[in-house]
Amino acid sequence: SQSRYRPKTPKPKLAEEWLAKNPGLTGRCGHRNACPVCARVHEAKMRKRFAYAFDQYIAGSCTPWWQTLEAGFDVSLEARQRYEVLNHLWVRVLNSRRIKRTRSALGVAYMRVTEETLVNGVWTPHFHALWMFSRHVSEDEIAAFISEFNSQWRNLQSKTLGLLPSIRLLYSDSLDSNTVPIMQYLFKSFRVEIDEKGQF
């Protein structure tokens, strides 16, 4: 009834205050992989974080390149196991001696987004790495880095338990500086990893 609302206070504002005091009633349960409300909130936060970081790299005269990192999985692996195995592969390649040395020499930063698709009834991850090359890096040096990462990825993939070997080239391409279409494609995803120590 009207008596339940304080005079001159908009009802939506009161609702927001009330729901803020009773978070269990809003659906903000924190389970972003199961709760649609939490998923939308988390995605909005990730979009904002991604857009800010991407625009900062572009403002720093970085050249962005896209590389999709995927692998085939043993059918016995469940969704969480697939992510853990793929993430372990990413860490190993990123920290391999040759990649670390090249990143340091060229000043390569990165942003990584995880996308998951349903494969034979199991949520299966792949990564999109957005490499940020400093302005002095040539196209030949960029191509060499992308090729080396591809080689390291496929080589270690063949030696990783739970992953199937492959010699197929990983997809890669140059990007323009427009954040919007990139986000529209990427943000079917929730996890964003941003390199805060990139040199450019």
DAZIHU-V606524 format. One record per pair of residues at least 6 apart in sequence whose C-alpha atoms are under 7 Angstrom apart, sorted by the first residue. I is the first residue (numbers start at 0). J is the second residue. If there is no record, write none. Layout:
i->I j->J
i->I j->J
//
This chain:
i->18 j->24
i->18 j->25
i->26 j->36
i->26 j->37
i->27 j->36
i->27 j->37
i->28 j->37
i->29 j->37
i->30 j->37
i->31 j->37
i->31 j->38
i->31 j->41
i->32 j->38
i->41 j->189
i->42 j->189
i->45 j->189
i->45 j->191
i->46 j->182
i->50 j->178
i->57 j->176
i->60 j->133
i->60 j->134
i->61 j->131
i->61 j->132
i->61 j->133
i->61 j->134
i->61 j->199
i->62 j->131
i->62 j->132
i->62 j->133
i->62 j->134
i->63 j->129
i->63 j->130
i->63 j->131
i->63 j->132
i->63 j->173
i->63 j->174
i->64 j->129
i->64 j->130
i->64 j->131
i->64 j->172
i->64 j->173
i->64 j->174
i->65 j->127
i->65 j->128
i->65 j->129
i->65 j->130
i->65 j->171
i->65 j->172
i->65 j->173
i->65 j->174
i->66 j->127
i->66 j->128
i->66 j->129
i->66 j->169
i->66 j->170
i->66 j->171
i->66 j->172
i->67 j->126
i->67 j->127
i->67 j->128
i->67 j->169
i->67 j->170
i->67 j->171
i->68 j->125
i->68 j->126
i->68 j->127
i->68 j->169
i->69 j->125
i->69 j->126
i->70 j->162
i->70 j->163
i->71 j->162
i->71 j->163
i->72 j->81
i->72 j->161
i->72 j->162
i->72 j->163
i->73 j->161
i->73 j->162
i->73 j->163
i->77 j->121
i->78 j->121
i->78 j->122
i->78 j->123
i->81 j->123
i->81 j->124
i->82 j->124
i->88 j->156
i->92 j->151
i->92 j->152
i->93 j->99
i->98 j->148
i->105 j->136
i->106 j->132
i->106 j->133
i->106 j->197
i->106 j->198
i->106 j->199
i->107 j->130
i->107 j->131
i->107 j->132
i->107 j->133
i->107 j->197
i->107 j->198
i->108 j->130
i->108 j->131
i->108 j->132
i->108 j->194
i->108 j->197
i->108 j->198
i->109 j->128
i->109 j->129
i->109 j->130
i->109 j->131
i->109 j->193
i->109 j->194
i->110 j->128
i->110 j->129
i->110 j->130
i->110 j->192
i->110 j->193
i->110 j->194
i->111 j->126
i->111 j->127
i->111 j->128
i->111 j->129
i->111 j->191
i->111 j->192
i->111 j->193
i->112 j->126
i->112 j->127
i->112 j->128
i->112 j->188
i->112 j->190
i->112 j->191
i->112 j->192
i->113 j->124
i->113 j->125
i->113 j->126
i->113 j->127
i->113 j->188
i->113 j->189
i->113 j->190
i->113 j->191
i->114 j->124
i->114 j->125
i->114 j->126
i->114 j->187
i->114 j->188
i->115 j->122
i->115 j->123
i->115 j->124
i->115 j->125
i->115 j->188
i->116 j->122
i->116 j->123
i->116 j->124
i->117 j->123
i->133 j->199
i->149 j->168
i->149 j->169
i->153 j->165
i->153 j->166
i->156 j->162
i->156 j->164
i->157 j->163
i->157 j->164
//
